[in-house]
Amino acid sequence: MMKNVNRRDFLRAAAGTAAAAALPYIVPASVLGADAPSNRIVLGFIGCGKQSQHLMRSFLGSPGTQVVAACDVDKLKLERSSKQIVEKHYADRKNTSYQGCATYGDFRDLLARNDIDAVVISTPDHWHAVTVIESCRAGKDVYCEKPLSQTIQEARAMVNAVRQYNRVFQTGSMQRSSREFRFACELVRNGYIGDIQHVTVGVGGPPEDKVLPAQPVPDYLDWDMWVGPAMWRPYNADLAPHISFDGFPNWRYYSYYGGGGMTDWGAHHFDIAQWALGMDGTGPVEIIPPDGKDYKVLTYKYANGIPMTRDNANGVLFEGTKGKVEVNRGYLKTTPDSLKDQKIGPEQVNLYNSANHYTDWLDAIRKRTKPICDIEIGASSVTVCHLGNIAYKLKRPLKWDPKREVFVGDDEANRLLCRTMRSPWHL
């Protein structure tokens, strides 16, 4: 029956009462007890690729959750991966067969379910904005993979939707929930390396946009839905969701669908740089692409005079007047070496301490608070990535107003803050 109604109108009507009331879905344990069904957070997954499988196993292992639905335009991934992972997990726990994970090819059908409290979104990047905004309208809390958006305008629209519908949102920049990154940022914030003179971020470059020939669409893939709001281009196996190289999805290297290495690892490492510099919610004021002369690499400048470059670093390197800190996953190097054993006192700057990115979001849902990587943080971090890509594209320096989120006196650059969406999709 759902196929015969306008999904958008249906969702708006269904979400109206919940959005207006803005009340939590979880009844407090003090009322019904810690094991009451009302304390269980019911999850649906939108996007079922490689990253989704990792997320699914993580949330399945989190107490107080139940996964009941998954959605993807690729039937093979949907049935052989997500559905099997969920049903095997619950079957193993009950030592019996279990068939309780519904599957959908259209995310709007999943959002129409009133029993789902929250969704985990790990679609290709060009789908993030539409699915996040529609999820908020449907009254769902959201965990969305990084990079947050495909454009700067989309990031702001997503922030507005989360705030308007009072949703609890976690950006999947999970390095903030790792001890080495938090500790490195605390060293910087507390002045242990002195005044910051330079930040180096080691990430990949902008998208490449190779010309690809049209190929027959596999019978298990809804290609039109996969393209969705992006500009149309024919199917090619290099874009297919199940194809990847160097650990990255190929589609991310085409500007219709992603932002290359700049938004992939950039959404992680620029995020840490912003955290250490205390720049969450804002960003640089100048972006200078390499010119082969004075600027050998992409360079950002902050209002306080600190420069940040995209260059060789093992993750993120902070250089100060009294020392250095370099940090990556499972890696921390300090100069002097003794800094790695420094204790941060309770009277000093102590950053948000999350030991698990997934349970941090679940706890925030129960408390109706902001998690460690709230939507505004995800938006400011991905904006840094997009600013770099725009500078690479235009091949000239740009002035940026982080408060107004516009380029200063540059109409050509400002036109790149948004993209045209393919009908019927829009923000």
Secondary structure, DSSP 8 states (H G I E B T S, - for coil): -GGGS-HHHHHHHHHHHHHHHT--SS--HHHH-TT-GGGSEEEEEE--SHHHHHHHHHHHTSTTEEEEEEE-SBHHIIIIIIIHHHHHHHHHHHTS-----EEESSHHHHHT-TT--EEEE---GGGHHHHHHHHHHTT-EEEE-SS--SSHHHHHHHHHHHHHTT--EEES-GGGGSHHHHHHHHHHHTTTT-SEEEEEE-----------------TTB-HHHHHTTS------TTTSTT-EETTEEGGGGSTTT--HHHHHTHHHHHHHHHHHHT-TT---SEEE---SSS-SS-EEE-TTS-EEEE-S-SSEEEEESS-EEEEETTEEEEESGGGGG----TTS------S-HHHHHHHHHHHT---TT-HHHHHHHHHHHHHHHHHHHHTS-EEEETTTTEETT-HHHHGGGS----TT---
